[in-house]
Amino acid sequence: MHRTTFVVGAGALCLALISGQAVAASTSHLPASRPLGQDLPVVDTSSEMVEEAVQTITGNLTLRQALAQAMLRNPELAAYSWSVRAKAAASLQAGLLPNPELEVGVENFGGNGEYVTSDNVETTVGLSQLLELGGKRSKRQAVASLEADLAGWDFEAKRLDVLTDTTKAFFAVLANQEQLVQVESLAKLAEEFLQTVNNRVEAGKVSPIEASRAQVELLTAQIAQSRAQADLEEARKELATMWGDDLATFSHVVVEQEQVIPPPSLEKLLPLIEQNPDFARLQTEEDKGGAQVALEKSKVFPDLTVGVGVRMFEETDDEAMVAGISLPLPLFDRNQGGIAEAKATLNQVKYQRQAAAIGLRKTLSNSYRNLSLAYNEFKTLKGKILPAAEQAFEAAGIGYRAGKFGFIETLDAQRTLFGVNTQYIEALAAYHQARTDVERLTGTSLDEIRAIETKP
């Protein structure tokens, strides 16, 4: 007797209905971009035209051009983009049905007696399907989808980090450019002053010692000029690395409009920390914790394996239906530890979110204080101190040539002017440093906030 058994899993009965349908992942797990820099193009790792689309800038470089370069070509940002794609693919995988299993078995062969021939061989061919109970598949996919959302938040945080770092690097170049202009101007003034002193020495009006001291001032200014040039080149390279270049191809950085504006009130800024992607991410993390708890609870329900089929008897040409089920008994393992762990992790994230809110408010307050101090210092230096120092130096130079002021008074006026200029540039750099920090924390440009405040 030769008997063949066909067992078809219940879940596999609908396999033919769904086998031709493609399962698509979510189109995007990226959150809505924060207002800061949302009008800039962002790296698209699916495009092979990114490098060709970005033009090498050889002339003047604006802040917007620098930010656009970084958004399109920053390698770290591109890596985060691929992370989002990987998590989206994992979310797709988590929602797929388990595959049916094909089983083939041969019995009653290779024996003796009546089993020495193949007449009594029994061959069983079957398909079985695992049925996940308790909504495990949907809950598993929910967790995986939230993990992809978290990757999206990480990408958004990195996007703001790249914007912040590029902005700081841009203004560092601008400050070094201004510093070089100042020391070049100082060197020129020192050279002109030395010529004036030499003329007075030749006329017998002052001691040759003053010429020697003026020569020292000129050499000191020239050394400062060389150092400023080296600092500028280093800052230019640092900016170029933001879009993956080893060398800077641009000539100068330029600002298109006045970049120093009065800071808005702290009360206007504090509510905006909810837009910070590092903080907003924690809400998704909390949602994921809740989904993980639900998934762990669903594991209490054991999965069922079901088989249905037809058995055919060749000797009698008869047929009969067969069915079978397999169900684990949850006597000892009811996933108690998994549920407790998921609940503990969820509570941890809730407290982390509270701590993050406190920490962000504190950090924003400190950055705002630095911004206000830098703005006030810059405003005072530009409006009062720098003009007064320039007038004092000009008057000292005229007075020295006329013999009304001595060498020391004129030299002090020159040094004061250089010190004030340096302080002015440092205050400008500190303002942009603090402003960029505030914009990163709030995810919003101060220009947008000021526009809303001044709108009638």
Residue, then its C-alpha position, 0 to 999 in steps of 0.5 A: m500500500h502506498r499512501t500520500t498525505f497532503v497537509v495545507g496550513a489554514g493561513a496558507l489557504c489565502l497565500a495565493l491571494i496575497s502573494g502577488q501584492a507588494v507590501a510597501a513600507s511607510t513613505s517616510h519616517l522623518p518628522a516635520s522639519r523644525p523652522l530653522g533651515q527648513d527652506l534649505p535642500v537636504v541630502d538625498t542618498s537615493s540620488e546619484m546626482v548630488e555631487e553633480a548638482v552642487q557647484t564648487i564655489t570659488g568666489n565669495l561665499t554667503l551663509r546660505q550657500a555654505l548651509a546649502q552645501a553642508m545640507l547636501r554633502n555632509p557625510e554624517l548627515a548622509a549616514y543618518s539618512w541611511s539609518v532612517r532607511a534601514k529602520a523603515a525597512a525593519s518596520l516593513q519586515a516586522g509587519l510581514l506574515p510568517n512563511p508557511e512551512l513545507e514538510v516532506g516525510v517518507e516512512n516504511f521503507g528499507g525494512n524487512g518482510e512486507y516492508v522490504t519493497s516500496d509497496n508499503v512506503e508512506t509519503t507525507v507532503g504538507l504545509s503548515q502555517l503559524l498563526e500569531l495570536g494576541g495581535k503580536r504582528s501589529k504590535r511588533q510592527a508598531v514598535a518597529s515603526l516607532e523605532a524608525d520614527l526615532a531614527g527620523w528624529d535623530f536625523e532631524a537633530k543631526r540636521l540642526d547640528v550640521l546647520t549649527d556647526t556650519t553657521k559657527a564655522f562660517f562666522a569663525v571665518l568671518a571673524n578671522q577675516e575681520q581680524l586679519v583686516q585689523v592687523e593688516s591695518l595696524a601693520k600699515l599704521a605702524e609702518e606709517f608711524l615708524q616713518t613719522v618717527n624717523n622723520r622727526v629723528e632726522a629733524g633732531k626733534v626726538s631721540p633715536i630710541e623712539a625710532s627703535r621702539a617704533q620699529v619693534e611695534l612694526l615687527t610685532a604687528q607683522i608677527a600678528q599679521s602672520r598669525a592672523q593669516a594662519d588662523l584664517e586658513e585654519a578656519r576656512k578649512e574647518l568650514a570646508t569640512m562641513w561639506g566634506d572638502d579638505l580644502a576651501t575653494f572659496s575666496h571670502v565669506v560675506v554677509e548679505q545683511e545685518q546679522v546682529i539683531p536684538p534678542p527676543s525676550l526669554e519668555k518668548l523663547l522658553p516655550l520653543i524648546e518643545q520644538n527641539p528634536d532632542f526633546a520631541r524625540l523623547q515623546t516618541e521614545e515614550d510612545k515606543g515604550g508603551a508599544q513595547v509593553a503592549l507587545e510584551k503582554s501579547k506574548v502571553f498568548p501562545d501562537l497556534t500552528v494549524g494544518v489542514g489537508v487531504r489524505m489519498f489512499e492509492e490502494t483503494d483510491d479513497e480520500a479523507m480530510v486531515a487536520g492538526i493543531s499545535l499549541p504551547l501551554p503557558l504554564f511556566d513562562r508567561n513572559q513575566g520578566g519581559i513585561a516587567e522590563a518593558k514597564a520599567t523602561l517606559n517609566q525610565v523614559k518618562y522621567q528622562r523626558q522631565a529631566a530633559a525639559i529642565g535641562l533644556r530650559k537651564t541651557l537655554s537660559n544660560s545661552y540667552r544670558n550669553l547672547s544678551l551680554a554679547y549683544n550689549e557689549f557689541k552695541t556699546l563697542k560699535g556705537k561708543i567705544l570704537p569711534a572714540a578710540e578711532q578719534a583718539f588715535e587720529a588726534a594722537g597722530i596729528g598731535y605727535r606730528a605737530g609735536k604736541f604729544g609724545f611717543i608714549e601717548t601716541l603709542d598708547a592710543q594706537r594700542t588702545l585702538f587695536g585692543v578695542n578692535t580686537q574686543y569688537i571682533e570677539a564680541l561679534a564672534a561671541y554674539h553669533q556663537a550664542r545666537t546659534d546656540v539659542e537657535r539650535l535649542t529652539g529650532t527657530s531662527l531669531d529673525e523669524i521670532r523678531a519678525i513675529e514680535t514686530k508684526p503689527 
